[in-house]
Amino acid sequence: MLTSIKTGWKSFVKKHPTVAQFLIFFLVSNGVTVLQMILMPAFKSMFGLTPLVNTDFQVWHLGANPDGTPYYIFNYGAGELSKGGGGGLAYFLAVEITMAIAQVINFFLQRNVTFKANNSALKAAMWYVIAYVIITIGAAALQGVYKAPIYHFFINGMGMGAGGEAVADVITMLINSAISFWVFFPIFKIIFKNEA
């Protein structure tokens, strides 16, 4: 039975190489998202025990939110999220370190497993980092639209406190992952080449 599955998959890959790549990309991306969901609470908890949670990290002011408060691309105001703060530098570091680890693993898995690339790893890594930085800034800018309402709804609206914060963490992580997922596939098709 395993042999027939392998044979069927090889036939499918020959007939539909892009669809096959997309399916593998989907599986790898979801595995990396699960890794992020494991790492993020660990880093958040670790950094949450430091004074960094009370250190503002608000960068790139771009106008105002609908309520008149300043709009920042990276908006991690001081204080614990469950108490109305933005998590501070502690939360920013937890997010970015988690993302960096996930993206390094994602780079090698997507390059070697999904796209079976043999072009220059250094050149591909350079383009990957550029894409990662642009996507991270874009995703952070979009967070200004949905992050505060999601945290407010689960922490205060649902009265869940720290439990609501955990639910909101997962939801915002999934939104970020979905954005990355749809943007990265076409980018990977460009930067990961099999030059056989």
N, C-alpha and C positions, 0 to 999 in steps of 0.2 A: 504494500500500500504506500509506504514512504517513497519507494522508487517511482510509482506512478504520479505522486504529488510533485516530486522533483521534475519529472519529465513534463508534466502539465505546466509547471511554473516556467521552465525553460522555453517551452513553446509559446507561452503567453508573453514572456519577455521579448522574444524575437518578433512577434506580431505587434506588440504594443509597448515599445521600450519606454516611452515617456510616461505612460500610465503606470507601468511597473515601477519606474523610479519614484513616481508620486506616491504610490502605495508604501514603498520602503521609507521614503521621506516622512510620510505620515506616521509610520510606526516608530521610527527613530525620534522624531520630534515629540511624540507623546511620551516616549521613554524619558527624554530629557526634561519634559515638563514635570513628570512624576519626581524625577531627581530634584528639580527646583522646589517642589512642594515638600520634600523631605528636608532639604538644606535650609530653605528660607526661615522656617520657625526656629531652627537651631541657631542660625546666625542672629536672628532678631532677638531671641532670648539672651544670647551671650552679650550682644552689644547693648541690650536693654538694661543690663546690670551696671553699665558704665555711665559716667556723667554726660556722655555723648548724646543721650536721649534728651537732655536739656539744652543742647546746642543747636541753634537755628541753622538750617542749611536751605536757604532760599536763593536760587540763582536764576538769572536771566528774567528780570521783570519785564513783562509785556502787557502793559495796560491793567485792566481791572476785571474781576469776576462780576457776574450779574448783581451780586450783593454789595458791590463797591470795594471789596477787599482787593489788595494787589494780586495780580495773576503772575505766577512764576512758572517757568517750564519745569524746574526742579523745585518742588514746594514741600519741604520737610521742616515745618515749624517746630520749635522746641516743645517738649512735653509728650507724655504718653498718649497714644491714639485713643485709648479707652477713656481718657480724661479730657478729650477735646483737643489735644495737641496733634502735631503732625509726625511724631516719632523722632524728630530731630536728625542729626547727623548719624545717629545709631541706626535708624531705619534706612536711611539712604545707603549706608555702607552694607547693611544686610542685603538689601536689594541688589546692589551692584556687584558685590562679591559673589552672591548666588548666581547672578546672570553671567558673570565672567567665567566661573567654573563650568556652568552649563554650556556656554558657547564654545569653550575650548574642547570639551568632550564632543559637542555637536559637530564642530568643524571636522575632527578626525573621523567620526562615524559617517557623516554625510559624504565626505571626500572619498573615503576608502570603501564603504559598504554600499551606499546608495548610488553614487555616481561613478565609482571605480576609476577615479581620476588618476592620471599619470603625468599631468602637466606640472609645472613648477609649483611645489608646495609653498615656497616662500612668496611667490607672486600671488598665489591664491589666498594665502594668509593675509597679505597686505590688503587685498580687495575685500576680504571678509571683515577685517578690522574696520575699514572705512565704512562698509555697509552697516556693521554692528553699531558704530558710533552714530551714524545718521538715523538708523532705525530707533536706537535708544532715545535720542533727543526727540524724534517724532512721537514715539510712544509716550514719553514723559509729558510732552505738550498736550497730548490727548487726555492724559490722566487728569488734567485740570478740569475736564468736562465731567468725568464720571467718578473719580476717586472719592471726593468729599461726600457726595450724596450716598454712595454705597456704604461708606463707613458710618455716616450719620444714621442711615436707615437701620443697619444691623446693630449698632452699638446703642443708639438712643431710641429710634423709632420702634424697634422690636424689643428694647429693654434687655438686650443680651450682654451688655458690658464687654468683658474680655472675650467671651465666647463669640459675640458678634464681630469683634475685631478679627478673630481667627477666620470666621466665615468670609468677611470682607477681604482679608488677605488672599484667600484662595480665589475668590471671584476676580479680584484685580490681577492676580497672577495669571489666571486663565485668559483674561482679556488681553494682557500683554503678550502671552504666548500665541494667541490667535492672530494678533497683528503680525508678530514675527513670522509665524507659520506662512501666512499668505504672501508676505513680502519676500521672504527668503527663497522660496522655491525657484522663482524665475531668476533670481540673482545667482543661485547655485548652478543653474543650467548654463550660465555664462562663465562663471569663474572656475568650475570644476569640469575640466575637459579630459576626455580619454583620447590621447593622440596616437593611438595604435594604428 
